[in-house]
């Protein structure tokens, strides 16, 4: 044991007198000394603070984009497809073009209600109602302009008795709206929009008698195919 003589000539022991074979304190002793006397904290450089703020902004942006994903309800899309299939089957039995057009216009708000109810149900199920409003606003800004343009052009075609163009117009503009809205959603949504664009392209060159069949394939078939797929893969 090492001794240290003070001015009073009394021997006293060093507080930490154990050394290893190389004359250094053992590791456990160093850890104890560090815990009892931690080093003084140093100020973080400004670059580190700025980098942390950038990371926080990136995380917040990513979470806001993820909200668009949760706003899409696969079962709501399937409900829209069920309404579209019913309207398409009834339209095939309608006596004239005007009756078919009125039937599709009547089915539109019902199909929209199915999608909205599905989105609200999914948001409540996953406890995401606070983020639903922001996601719905993004989807509406991308989805509504093409749909409003389609409604106005349909009225113009009705006035000019050129209703044979309506199926191609609806499929193309609805596909455009779905692709645009799908930019904030899962990949299956813009893929469904591409399917509508393909059917619209067929409707442009197909005989007029194919119009209701193509509308049935799009608003009924594509919704019923993609809706359950989205529900299984993305939580409802």
Backbone as CSV, one residue per row, in Angstrom:
resi,resn,N_x,N_y,N_z,CA_x,CA_y,CA_z,C_x,C_y,C_z
1,UNK,0.855,-1.197,0.000,0.000,0.000,0.000,0.884,1.238,0.000
2,UNK,0.556,2.139,-0.946,1.352,3.367,-1.018,0.919,4.330,0.061
3,UNK,1.895,5.029,0.662,1.611,5.985,1.733,2.025,7.373,1.295
4,UNK,1.315,8.379,1.821,1.603,9.791,1.515,1.679,10.527,2.829
5,UNK,2.814,11.190,3.069,2.987,11.942,4.306,2.540,13.383,4.099
6,UNK,1.741,13.844,5.016,1.258,15.219,5.005,2.174,16.080,5.840
7,UNK,1.800,17.364,5.958,2.608,18.293,6.755,2.635,17.919,8.221
8,UNK,1.638,17.159,8.689,1.595,16.743,10.091,2.347,15.455,10.323
9,UNK,2.959,14.944,9.257,3.761,13.734,9.340,2.929,12.512,9.670
10,UNK,1.588,12.545,9.415,0.735,11.383,9.617,0.599,10.639,8.299
11,UNK,0.744,9.324,8.333,0.601,8.569,7.086,-0.870,8.468,6.675
12,UNK,-1.125,8.514,5.405,-2.482,8.325,4.881,-2.397,7.531,3.592
13,UNK,-3.443,6.775,3.293,-3.471,5.932,2.090,-4.069,6.697,0.932
14,UNK,-3.543,6.455,-0.265,-4.151,7.023,-1.464,-5.556,6.463,-1.645
15,UNK,-6.488,7.269,-2.207,-7.872,6.809,-2.379,-7.954,5.657,-3.356
16,UNK,-7.211,5.715,-4.452,-7.175,4.648,-5.439,-5.718,4.239,-5.630
17,UNK,-5.336,3.175,-4.981,-3.937,2.794,-4.981,-3.661,1.528,-5.772
18,UNK,-4.682,0.906,-6.371,-4.496,-0.347,-7.076,-4.082,-0.065,-8.509
19,UNK,-3.007,-0.639,-8.923,-2.485,-0.480,-10.279,-2.388,-1.832,-10.934
20,UNK,-2.462,-1.874,-12.279,-2.289,-3.143,-12.964,-0.816,-3.403,-13.210
21,UNK,-0.548,-4.422,-14.000,0.841,-4.809,-14.198,1.650,-3.752,-14.906
22,UNK,0.983,-2.867,-15.651,1.692,-1.816,-16.403,1.689,-0.499,-15.661
23,UNK,1.286,-0.498,-14.415,1.296,0.738,-13.649,0.108,1.630,-13.924
24,UNK,-1.009,1.074,-14.501,-2.193,1.864,-14.798,-3.361,1.353,-13.985
25,UNK,-4.346,2.208,-13.663,-5.526,1.736,-12.922,-6.293,0.740,-13.760
26,UNK,-6.925,-0.260,-13.156,-7.715,-1.235,-13.921,-8.936,-0.594,-14.554
27,UNK,-9.555,-1.328,-15.508,-10.685,-0.786,-16.288,-11.875,-0.442,-15.395
28,UNK,-12.213,-1.343,-14.460,-13.355,-1.087,-13.571,-13.160,0.195,-12.789
29,UNK,-11.893,0.447,-12.362,-11.629,1.660,-11.599,-11.791,2.897,-12.464
30,UNK,-11.366,2.816,-13.731,-11.538,3.945,-14.643,-13.008,4.254,-14.861
31,UNK,-13.818,3.209,-15.012,-15.247,3.430,-15.200,-15.861,4.087,-13.980
32,UNK,-15.413,3.672,-12.783,-15.937,4.272,-11.553,-15.555,5.731,-11.449
33,UNK,-14.293,6.030,-11.790,-13.855,7.429,-11.753,-14.631,8.276,-12.751
34,UNK,-14.907,7.712,-13.945,-15.653,8.458,-14.955,-17.075,8.722,-14.519
35,UNK,-17.695,7.732,-13.857,-19.062,7.912,-13.379,-19.128,8.954,-12.278
36,UNK,-18.102,8.969,-11.385,-18.116,9.941,-10.278,-17.758,11.337,-10.736
37,UNK,-16.939,11.423,-11.761,-16.486,12.736,-12.253,-16.636,12.789,-13.761
38,UNK,-17.867,12.916,-14.273,-18.067,12.934,-15.732,-17.433,14.147,-16.357
39,UNK,-17.025,14.015,-17.613,-16.422,15.177,-18.288,-17.453,16.274,-18.503
40,UNK,-16.992,17.477,-18.530,-17.891,18.624,-18.708,-18.486,18.589,-20.104
41,UNK,-19.808,18.801,-20.224,-20.435,18.776,-21.548,-19.929,19.903,-22.419
42,UNK,-19.812,19.607,-23.686,-19.367,20.598,-24.652,-20.549,21.066,-25.496
43,UNK,-20.520,22.267,-25.881,-21.588,22.816,-26.713,-21.580,22.132,-28.069
44,UNK,-22.813,21.782,-28.551,-22.915,21.152,-29.852,-22.626,22.184,-30.944
45,UNK,-21.903,21.789,-31.959,-21.638,22.741,-33.045,-22.923,23.103,-33.770
46,UNK,-22.995,24.282,-34.363,-24.210,24.690,-35.092,-24.573,23.737,-36.213
47,UNK,-23.582,23.092,-36.862,-23.883,22.187,-37.960,-24.692,20.992,-37.483
48,UNK,-24.391,20.485,-36.290,-25.123,19.349,-35.761,-26.569,19.711,-35.480
49,UNK,-26.804,20.903,-34.955,-28.172,21.349,-34.684,-28.960,21.491,-35.984
50,UNK,-28.337,22.062,-37.003,-29.031,22.223,-38.283,-29.353,20.874,-38.904
51,UNK,-28.424,19.931,-38.772,-28.677,18.597,-39.322,-29.832,17.911,-38.596
52,UNK,-29.895,18.093,-37.274,-30.999,17.510,-36.513,-32.337,18.103,-36.942
53,UNK,-32.393,19.401,-37.194,-33.632,20.037,-37.633,-34.032,19.531,-39.016
54,UNK,-33.051,19.313,-39.906,-33.362,18.758,-41.224,-33.946,17.359,-41.102
55,UNK,-33.390,16.560,-40.203,-33.929,15.206,-40.004,-35.355,15.244,-39.480
56,UNK,-35.640,16.162,-38.579,-36.999,16.278,-38.048,-37.979,16.694,-39.138
57,UNK,-37.555,17.623,-40.000,-38.432,18.041,-41.096,-38.681,16.881,-42.062
58,UNK,-37.650,16.081,-42.327,-37.821,14.930,-43.212,-38.794,13.921,-42.610
59,UNK,-38.673,13.662,-41.307,-39.579,12.720,-40.646,-41.011,13.234,-40.697
60,UNK,-41.199,14.520,-40.463,-42.545,15.083,-40.492,-43.141,15.002,-41.885
61,UNK,-42.338,15.305,-42.907,-42.833,15.215,-44.284,-43.196,13.785,-44.645
62,UNK,-42.369,12.835,-44.213,-42.650,11.432,-44.496,-43.945,10.987,-43.846
63,UNK,-44.185,11.423,-42.603,-45.420,11.060,-41.921,-46.630,11.688,-42.591
64,UNK,-46.497,12.917,-43.089,-47.613,13.550,-43.781,-47.935,12.811,-45.075
65,UNK,-46.893,12.348,-45.782,-47.149,11.577,-47.001,-47.771,10.227,-46.675
66,UNK,-47.365,9.645,-45.559,-47.947,8.363,-45.165,-49.419,8.499,-44.858
67,UNK,-49.860,9.698,-44.450,-51.277,9.899,-44.170,-52.118,9.680,-45.413
68,UNK,-51.578,10.052,-46.610,-52.305,9.788,-47.837,-52.519,8.319,-48.073
69,UNK,-51.571,7.501,-47.633,-51.708,6.061,-47.784,-52.855,5.545,-46.944
70,UNK,-52.926,5.962,-45.706,-53.966,5.447,-44.824,-55.341,5.979,-45.211
71,UNK,-55.402,7.066,-45.977,-56.711,7.603,-46.342,-57.407,6.765,-47.400
72,UNK,-56.676,5.915,-48.097,-57.262,5.100,-49.151,-57.805,3.819,-48.536
73,UNK,-59.097,3.569,-48.711,-59.734,2.367,-48.190,-59.999,1.398,-49.341
74,UNK,-59.405,0.219,-49.240,-59.654,-0.776,-50.272,-61.100,-1.229,-50.301
75,UNK,-61.702,-1.389,-49.114,-63.112,-1.792,-49.082,-64.013,-0.668,-49.569
76,UNK,-63.616,0.580,-49.360,-64.382,1.684,-49.941,-64.332,1.662,-51.457
77,UNK,-63.155,1.360,-52.015,-63.034,1.229,-53.473,-63.871,0.058,-53.971
78,UNK,-63.877,-1.045,-53.202,-64.703,-2.187,-53.601,-66.184,-1.826,-53.571
79,UNK,-66.601,-1.033,-52.571,-67.989,-0.569,-52.542,-68.323,0.293,-53.738
80,UNK,-67.379,1.143,-54.128,-67.575,1.935,-55.346,-67.726,1.029,-56.563
81,UNK,-66.926,-0.037,-56.599,-67.043,-0.978,-57.712,-68.378,-1.693,-57.736
82,UNK,-68.915,-2.019,-56.558,-70.231,-2.666,-56.509,-71.307,-1.739,-57.067
83,UNK,-71.235,-0.459,-56.698,-72.195,0.512,-57.240,-72.010,0.654,-58.751
84,UNK,-70.748,0.713,-59.197,-70.488,0.834,-60.627,-70.960,-0.380,-61.408
85,UNK,-70.799,-1.572,-60.821,-71.256,-2.777,-61.508,-72.773,-2.788,-61.629
86,UNK,-73.459,-2.392,-60.556,-74.926,-2.345,-60.614,-75.404,-1.327,-61.649
87,UNK,-74.769,-0.154,-61.657,-75.157,0.867,-62.630,-74.876,0.402,-64.054
88,UNK,-73.745,-0.288,-64.261,-73.425,-0.757,-65.597,-74.396,-1.809,-66.099
89,UNK,-74.798,-2.715,-65.208,-75.757,-3.739,-65.618,-77.117,-3.127,-65.937
90,UNK,-77.524,-2.139,-65.156,-78.795,-1.468,-65.448,-78.708,-0.643,-66.731
91,UNK,-77.527,-0.044,-66.958,-77.378,0.771,-68.165,-77.469,-0.068,-69.432
92,UNK,-77.040,-1.304,-69.349,-77.142,-2.175,-70.527,-78.588,-2.431,-70.918
93,UNK,-79.521,-2.270,-69.995,-80.932,-2.493,-70.272,-81.705,-1.195,-70.493
94,UNK,-81.035,-0.060,-70.416,-81.720,1.225,-70.593,-82.154,1.395,-72.049
95,UNK,-83.271,2.088,-72.280,-83.799,2.181,-73.646,-83.038,3.131,-74.565
96,UNK,-82.397,4.172,-73.997,-81.715,5.144,-74.859,-80.503,5.716,-74.133
97,UNK,-79.736,6.535,-74.867,-78.507,7.114,-74.311,-78.793,8.059,-73.154
98,UNK,-79.860,8.850,-73.263,-80.178,9.796,-72.198,-80.486,9.071,-70.893
99,UNK,-81.217,7.980,-70.966,-81.537,7.211,-69.760,-80.282,6.609,-69.140
100,UNK,-79.391,6.122,-69.978,-78.148,5.580,-69.462,-77.308,6.660,-68.787
101,UNK,-77.270,7.835,-69.380,-76.493,8.931,-68.804,-77.051,9.343,-67.451
102,UNK,-78.378,9.445,-67.351,-79.003,9.811,-66.080,-78.726,8.743,-65.021
103,UNK,-78.736,7.501,-65.430,-78.460,6.411,-64.491,-77.044,6.504,-63.931
104,UNK,-76.077,6.762,-64.794,-74.705,6.883,-64.324,-74.522,8.108,-63.431
105,UNK,-75.174,9.196,-63.769,-75.091,10.388,-62.922,-75.698,10.126,-61.543
106,UNK,-76.776,9.359,-61.491,-77.393,9.042,-60.200,-76.505,8.116,-59.368
107,UNK,-75.752,7.245,-60.025,-74.886,6.315,-59.295,-73.632,6.993,-58.763
108,UNK,-73.229,8.111,-59.348,-71.966,8.751,-58.962,-71.918,9.155,-57.490
109,UNK,-72.925,9.879,-56.948,-72.836,10.241,-55.524,-72.890,9.040,-54.595
110,UNK,-73.606,7.987,-54.986,-73.643,6.780,-54.155,-72.260,6.132,-54.103
111,UNK,-71.587,6.076,-55.248,-70.239,5.511,-55.288,-69.266,6.356,-54.477
112,UNK,-69.410,7.680,-54.564,-68.548,8.562,-53.778,-68.784,8.358,-52.286
113,UNK,-70.036,8.197,-51.892,-70.346,7.966,-50.484,-69.716,6.668,-49.987
114,UNK,-69.693,5.638,-50.825,-69.067,4.374,-50.435,-67.583,4.566,-50.162
115,UNK,-66.906,5.339,-50.992,-65.479,5.591,-50.773,-65.234,6.391,-49.505
116,UNK,-66.061,7.411,-49.262,-65.883,8.247,-48.070,-66.133,7.442,-46.800
117,UNK,-67.189,6.657,-46.787,-67.482,5.824,-45.617,-66.351,4.833,-45.371
118,UNK,-65.828,4.239,-46.437,-64.717,3.302,-46.276,-63.471,3.978,-45.712
119,UNK,-63.173,5.199,-46.170,-62.001,5.907,-45.669,-62.164,6.258,-44.192
120,UNK,-63.368,6.707,-43.788,-63.596,7.048,-42.381,-63.514,5.799,-41.509
121,UNK,-64.085,4.703,-41.982,-64.019,3.449,-41.217,-62.577,3.000,-41.029
122,UNK,-61.777,3.091,-42.085,-60.386,2.672,-41.973,-59.615,3.589,-41.038
123,UNK,-59.860,4.902,-41.108,-59.154,5.837,-40.235,-59.501,5.584,-38.770
124,UNK,-60.764,5.301,-38.474,-61.142,4.994,-37.091,-60.532,3.677,-36.625
125,UNK,-60.471,2.726,-37.516,-59.916,1.422,-37.145,-58.446,1.531,-36.773
126,UNK,-57.705,2.368,-37.473,-56.277,2.525,-37.217,-55.976,3.763,-36.380
127,UNK,-57.011,4.389,-35.810,-56.844,5.562,-34.954,-56.076,6.669,-35.679
128,UNK,-56.523,7.001,-36.903,-55.835,7.994,-37.725,-56.783,9.104,-38.192
129,UNK,-57.854,9.321,-37.460,-58.787,10.370,-37.866,-58.140,11.752,-37.936
130,UNK,-57.199,12.116,-37.026,-56.597,13.447,-37.137,-55.854,13.684,-38.442
131,UNK,-55.305,12.630,-39.034,-54.559,12.798,-40.291,-55.423,12.644,-41.525
132,UNK,-56.680,12.252,-41.339,-57.536,12.005,-42.503,-57.856,13.290,-43.239
133,UNK,-58.066,14.391,-42.507,-58.445,15.650,-43.156,-57.343,16.138,-44.095
134,UNK,-56.080,16.096,-43.631,-54.976,16.552,-44.480,-54.832,15.671,-45.708
135,UNK,-54.962,14.364,-45.523,-54.847,13.452,-46.654,-55.991,13.651,-47.641
136,UNK,-57.203,13.831,-47.115,-58.357,14.042,-47.990,-58.223,15.334,-48.790
137,UNK,-57.636,16.355,-48.189,-57.436,17.612,-48.919,-56.478,17.422,-50.090
138,UNK,-55.402,16.673,-49.870,-54.455,16.419,-50.961,-55.109,15.624,-52.086
139,UNK,-55.866,14.601,-51.711,-56.520,13.779,-52.727,-57.560,14.586,-53.496
140,UNK,-58.297,15.449,-52.784,-59.327,16.236,-53.452,-58.720,17.217,-54.443
141,UNK,-57.591,17.834,-54.084,-56.953,18.783,-54.989,-56.477,18.115,-56.276
142,UNK,-56.108,16.847,-56.182,-55.664,16.137,-57.381,-56.813,15.484,-58.133
143,UNK,-57.878,15.121,-57.411,-58.939,14.308,-58.001,-60.069,15.151,-58.587
144,UNK,-60.451,16.213,-57.909,-61.657,16.942,-58.297,-61.547,17.707,-59.612
145,UNK,-60.431,18.372,-59.943,-60.400,19.126,-61.209,-60.717,18.285,-62.441
146,UNK,-60.111,17.095,-62.637,-60.498,16.299,-63.811,-61.965,15.865,-63.780
147,UNK,-62.495,15.584,-62.577,-63.884,15.155,-62.490,-64.841,16.306,-62.828
148,UNK,-64.533,17.503,-62.362,-65.375,18.658,-62.707,-65.308,18.939,-64.213
149,UNK,-64.118,18.805,-64.789,-63.997,19.000,-66.237,-64.817,17.962,-66.985
150,UNK,-64.813,16.713,-66.501,-65.612,15.675,-67.160,-67.102,15.959,-67.090
151,UNK,-67.583,16.457,-65.945,-69.010,16.766,-65.811,-69.414,17.886,-66.774
152,UNK,-68.596,18.934,-66.869,-68.928,20.048,-67.755,-68.882,19.624,-69.226
153,UNK,-67.888,18.839,-69.589,-67.803,18.373,-70.974,-68.958,17.430,-71.313
154,UNK,-69.414,16.660,-70.329,-70.561,15.780,-70.566,-71.809,16.591,-70.881
155,UNK,-72.016,17.667,-70.134,-73.174,18.533,-70.422,-73.063,19.146,-71.815
156,UNK,-71.835,19.523,-72.204,-71.649,20.083,-73.548,-71.943,19.044,-74.625
157,UNK,-71.511,17.812,-74.406,-71.794,16.755,-75.372,-73.271,16.413,-75.415
158,UNK,-73.947,16.510,-74.271,-75.395,16.255,-74.239,-76.120,17.285,-75.100
159,UNK,-75.695,18.544,-75.006,-76.352,19.601,-75.777,-76.148,19.402,-77.272
160,UNK,-75.017,18.846,-77.647,-74.730,18.648,-79.067,-75.108,17.251,-79.559
161,UNK,-75.745,16.465,-78.701,-76.185,15.109,-79.050,-75.022,14.234,-79.512
162,UNK,-73.889,14.383,-78.836,-72.711,13.568,-79.163,-72.369,12.668,-77.982
163,UNK,-73.364,11.936,-77.506,-73.182,11.118,-76.301,-72.329,9.873,-76.553
164,UNK,-72.077,9.544,-77.798,-71.229,8.382,-78.070,-69.801,8.576,-77.547
165,UNK,-69.408,9.834,-77.369,-68.044,10.127,-76.900,-67.938,10.016,-75.381
166,UNK,-69.067,9.993,-74.685,-69.061,10.073,-73.220,-68.284,8.924,-72.562
167,UNK,-68.459,7.663,-72.950,-67.691,6.599,-72.269,-66.183,6.812,-72.329
168,UNK,-65.670,7.178,-73.492,-64.229,7.433,-73.598,-63.821,8.617,-72.735
169,UNK,-64.640,9.663,-72.738,-64.344,10.850,-71.936,-64.299,10.500,-70.450
170,UNK,-65.289,9.789,-69.964,-65.341,9.443,-68.543,-64.168,8.561,-68.135
171,UNK,-63.886,7.543,-68.921,-62.803,6.630,-68.554,-61.446,7.339,-68.559
172,UNK,-61.219,8.185,-69.563,-59.939,8.873,-69.638,-59.764,9.892,-68.508
173,UNK,-60.795,10.686,-68.245,-60.667,11.701,-67.195,-60.663,11.073,-65.802
174,UNK,-61.438,10.031,-65.612,-61.397,9.361,-64.305,-60.033,8.698,-64.093
175,UNK,-59.495,8.090,-65.132,-58.160,7.522,-65.013,-57.118,8.580,-64.706
176,UNK,-57.239,9.746,-65.343,-56.320,10.849,-65.049,-56.430,11.280,-63.598
177,UNK,-57.664,11.388,-63.095,-57.871,11.797,-61.704,-57.289,10.777,-60.733
178,UNK,-57.466,9.500,-61.019,-56.960,8.457,-60.120,-55.434,8.429,-60.139
179,UNK,-54.819,8.593,-61.300,-53.359,8.623,-61.367,-52.815,9.829,-60.609
180,UNK,-53.459,10.993,-60.780,-53.005,12.184,-60.072,-53.172,12.030,-58.560
181,UNK,-54.330,11.544,-58.124,-54.526,11.319,-56.701,-53.645,10.213,-56.158
182,UNK,-53.307,9.237,-56.991,-52.462,8.138,-56.555,-51.039,8.548,-56.269
183,UNK,-50.641,9.770,-56.657,-49.301,10.245,-56.309,-49.123,10.340,-54.806
184,UNK,-50.218,10.477,-54.035,-50.166,10.553,-52.580,-50.573,9.233,-51.933
185,UNK,-50.629,8.163,-52.703,-51.179,6.929,-52.178,-50.272,5.760,-52.520
186,UNK,-50.797,4.556,-52.318,-50.035,3.343,-52.599,-49.969,3.114,-54.100
187,UNK,-49.054,2.264,-54.530,-48.813,2.078,-55.967,-50.005,1.471,-56.686
188,UNK,-50.814,0.709,-55.967,-51.953,0.077,-56.621,-52.962,1.109,-57.126
189,UNK,-53.037,2.269,-56.489,-54.018,3.278,-56.901,-53.664,3.861,-58.270
190,UNK,-52.455,4.382,-58.499,-52.150,4.835,-59.865,-52.176,3.713,-60.888
191,UNK,-51.872,2.486,-60.456,-51.978,1.358,-61.397,-53.421,1.172,-61.841
192,UNK,-54.364,1.340,-60.918,-55.773,1.265,-61.287,-56.127,2.395,-62.257
193,UNK,-55.570,3.585,-62.013,-55.806,4.698,-62.930,-55.307,4.418,-64.327
194,UNK,-54.161,3.754,-64.431,-53.642,3.384,-65.753,-54.597,2.414,-66.446
195,UNK,-55.223,1.523,-65.659,-56.222,0.627,-66.243,-57.397,1.380,-66.835
196,UNK,-57.856,2.416,-66.146,-58.939,3.244,-66.689,-58.492,3.969,-67.959
197,UNK,-57.265,4.455,-67.978,-56.765,5.123,-69.185,-56.712,4.150,-70.360
198,UNK,-56.342,2.909,-70.089,-56.300,1.915,-71.162,-57.699,1.634,-71.700
199,UNK,-58.668,1.502,-70.796,-60.044,1.287,-71.265,-60.560,2.499,-72.031
200,UNK,-60.186,3.685,-71.592,-60.585,4.884,-72.319,-60.004,4.930,-73.713
201,UNK,-58.757,4.500,-73.846,-58.150,4.462,-75.177,-58.875,3.469,-76.082
202,UNK,-59.299,2.353,-75.506,-60.075,1.379,-76.287,-61.408,1.989,-76.705
203,UNK,-62.029,2.732,-75.771,-63.334,3.328,-76.074,-63.246,4.359,-77.188
204,UNK,-62.095,4.984,-77.355,-61.947,5.982,-78.421,-62.079,5.342,-79.803
205,UNK,-61.546,4.137,-79.968,-61.526,3.502,-81.285,-62.571,2.394,-81.425
206,UNK,-63.217,2.019,-80.323,-64.183,0.917,-80.368,-65.529,1.416,-80.889
207,UNK,-66.385,0.518,-81.332,-67.745,0.923,-81.734,-68.518,1.520,-80.560
208,UNK,-69.473,2.373,-80.890,-70.253,3.035,-79.844,-71.023,2.038,-78.988
209,UNK,-71.378,0.897,-79.540,-72.132,-0.099,-78.781,-71.326,-0.713,-77.635
210,UNK,-70.016,-0.527,-77.660,-69.172,-1.054,-76.586,-69.120,-0.127,-75.374
211,UNK,-69.675,1.037,-75.469,-69.513,2.058,-74.437,-69.908,1.583,-73.051
212,UNK,-71.128,1.045,-72.910,-71.601,0.613,-71.592,-70.798,-0.573,-71.070
213,UNK,-70.359,-1.443,-71.942,-69.545,-2.575,-71.508,-68.195,-2.100,-70.965
214,UNK,-67.614,-1.121,-71.627,-66.332,-0.599,-71.153,-66.498,0.160,-69.835
215,UNK,-67.598,0.895,-69.703,-67.866,1.568,-68.426,-68.069,0.551,-67.311
216,UNK,-68.771,-0.540,-67.613,-68.967,-1.600,-66.629,-67.626,-2.237,-66.245
217,UNK,-66.775,-2.469,-67.244,-65.467,-3.057,-66.967,-64.596,-2.136,-66.119
218,UNK,-64.733,-0.829,-66.341,-63.915,0.117,-65.587,-64.465,0.402,-64.206
219,UNK,-65.632,1.032,-64.153,-66.177,1.474,-62.868,-66.653,0.304,-62.006
220,UNK,-66.971,-0.804,-62.637,-67.312,-1.983,-61.860,-66.130,-2.914,-61.672
221,UNK,-65.548,-3.386,-62.784,-64.526,-4.419,-62.719,-63.228,-3.982,-62.067
222,UNK,-62.653,-2.863,-62.509,-61.369,-2.436,-61.955,-61.474,-2.106,-60.472
223,UNK,-62.558,-1.466,-60.074,-62.735,-1.174,-58.643,-62.841,-2.459,-57.827
224,UNK,-63.560,-3.433,-58.347,-63.729,-4.687,-57.605,-62.447,-5.512,-57.591
225,UNK,-61.567,-5.317,-58.537,-60.291,-6.032,-58.541,-59.283,-5.365,-57.604
226,UNK,-59.116,-4.070,-57.756,-58.098,-3.374,-56.976,-58.526,-3.112,-55.533
227,UNK,-59.830,-2.939,-55.299,-60.282,-2.640,-53.944,-59.905,-3.715,-52.927
228,UNK,-60.318,-4.978,-53.125,-59.910,-6.025,-52.169,-58.399,-6.203,-52.075
229,UNK,-57.689,-6.010,-53.195,-56.229,-6.121,-53.144,-55.638,-5.068,-52.206
230,UNK,-56.077,-3.817,-52.346,-55.588,-2.748,-51.466,-55.981,-3.026,-50.013
231,UNK,-57.199,-3.536,-49.806,-57.642,-3.823,-48.445,-56.779,-4.886,-47.779
232,UNK,-56.394,-5.911,-48.516,-55.573,-6.987,-47.942,-54.137,-6.534,-47.705
233,UNK,-53.606,-5.732,-48.625,-52.201,-5.366,-48.528,-51.942,-4.144,-47.647
234,UNK,-52.955,-3.309,-47.454,-52.722,-2.032,-46.778,-53.724,-1.767,-45.650
235,UNK,-54.188,-2.802,-45.017,-54.933,-2.650,-43.773,-56.346,-2.149,-43.876
236,UNK,-57.085,-2.547,-44.906,-58.499,-2.159,-44.931,-58.882,-1.324,-46.122
